Amino acid sequence: MPSLFDARADSILTSLRDSGQFKFLQMIEGPMDATVRLRGSGECLCFCSNNYLGLANHPEVVEAGIKGLRDYGAGTASVRFICGTFTPHEVLERTIARMMGTEASYTFVSAWTAAEALFPTLCEPGDTIISDELNHACLIDSIRLATTIKKGVHKAVYRNNVLEGEKSLRAALEAARASKEATGQIWVVTDGVFSMEGSIADLPAMRRMCDEYGALLVVDDSHGHGVMGKLGRGTHEHFGMVDDLGAPPLRGENAARSAAPPGNRIDLFTGTLGKALGGGAGGFVAASRRAIDLIIQRGRPTLFSNALPCTVACSANTAIEIMLREPERVQRLKDNVAYARRRIGEAGFDVLKSPTAICPIIVHDTAKAIAMSKRLLELGVFVIGFGYPVVPEGHARLRVQISAAHTQQHIDRLVDALKKL
Ligand SMILES: Cc1ncc(COP(=O)(O)O)c(C=O)c1O
């Protein structure tokens, strides 16, 4: 006799299959690169990975991971405050803080977990969190968690990138200021690069507005690292909101506790190590020393969940070092992005405009997006179609993602395949 759950799950899965929205996991039989070997399809051009700088299979990044594994074993077998912090964690957190221009940083097994540690730990009753409607799901869920476990934390949502007028950031700030209950800290949170649109937040204008209302500005720049700014430090670098990179700290010196004031105009960041910065896994919060200390002392993901494995910490640290020392890699990505956007546009497709490596081609219908992606795969090009619930109903799209690993010939082949659709 099937359980209630079995019957319900079968009904959902059948309706997904019947409507052409069922997602099949592609099996990749080799490393991530400009081309990948897919089970059943063979060698294909890859235009759907977040491997923006082509570092996922860089020999130095791979070697660093192997060395991390040899030197420290598989992992900590413990949460960090008990006996789970290795030197590579400290080194990586120093590197991240330097990259972001913050006093300190702390790593987690994913950016999702980092976000989950942020609002529920740092917010208190009376605080208000104001969020862009297109923020990543991890921010949305982190806010939901904060408002659920701490009664009296308020939330408000403003229209994507709309800073003035109806349903704008200013309207939400005004409402928070006028509220008798929302008497605590105001937090404004946005993606730096919006993951489904590829558009960017207007951080300088948001900073000015936050200052007017005494609000803190939180940015998830998971798609900005490796892509935005001359060195790929992120959207704040793109807007000139962070000082030049200082010299790397001497080995052994705990830069996270250094007295040097951070020259950065964003209050808190979350970010991922699972995209441009090595592509393995892992996420971080980068912020003031006191915010990080509070997360270490009180964050449930820090107190009750294991650390990033050393192999990943070492790979990610090397990936960031390569990014910072090879600005030509970031420039190559930018050149590829400009070339791809121009060529896709010339081929008659409507690509949402922006300087980022995410080039969404809107096709509206989820089943159509999935069918187009299937046809592209038959043509040897791996691009994913996104539909509901990843994007709102009616906004399905093909999300083309560009990498520094691509050549112009790869991009030409993508465009030829798109023309055949
Ligand atoms: C904007 C943004 N933030 C956070 C995440 C989560 O990253 P992670 O895979 O490290 O949890 C993603 C991943 O898709 C993302 O696009």
The ligand as an SDF file (V2000), in Angstrom:
LIG
                    3D

 16 16  0  0  0  0  0  0  0  0999 V2000
   23.9130   34.4030   -6.4910 C   0  0  0  0  0  0  0  0  0  0  0  0
   24.1900   33.0690   -5.8720 C   0  0  0  0  0  0  0  0  0  0  0  0
   24.4080   33.0130   -4.5490 N   0  0  0  0  0  0  0  0  0  0  0  0
   24.6660   31.8460   -3.9310 C   0  0  0  0  0  0  0  0  0  0  0  0
   24.6960   30.6590   -4.6260 C   0  0  0  0  0  0  0  0  0  0  0  0
   24.9580   29.3700   -3.8810 C   0  0  0  0  0  0  0  0  0  0  0  0
   26.2660   28.9800   -4.0550 O   0  0  0  0  0  0  0  0  0  0  0  0
   26.7720   27.5950   -3.4400 P   0  0  0  0  0  0  0  0  0  0  0  0
   26.6860   26.6160   -4.5660 O   0  0  0  0  0  0  0  0  0  0  0  0
   28.1640   27.8570   -2.9960 O   0  0  0  0  0  0  0  0  0  0  0  0
   25.8570   27.2590   -2.3290 O   0  0  0  0  0  0  0  0  0  0  0  0
   24.4950   30.6550   -5.9970 C   0  0  0  0  0  0  0  0  0  0  0  0
   24.5410   29.3690   -6.7360 C   0  0  0  0  0  0  0  0  0  0  0  0
   23.8510   29.1180   -7.6620 O   0  0  0  0  0  0  0  0  0  0  0  0
   24.2210   31.8900   -6.6360 C   0  0  0  0  0  0  0  0  0  0  0  0
   23.9850   31.9360   -7.9420 O   0  0  0  0  0  0  0  0  0  0  0  0
  1  2  1  0
  2  3  1  0
  2 15  2  0
  3  4  2  0
  4  5  1  0
  5  6  1  0
  5 12  2  0
  6  7  1  0
  7  8  1  0
  8  9  2  0
  8 10  1  0
  8 11  1  0
 12 13  1  0
 12 15  1  0
 13 14  2  0
 15 16  1  0
M  END
$$$$
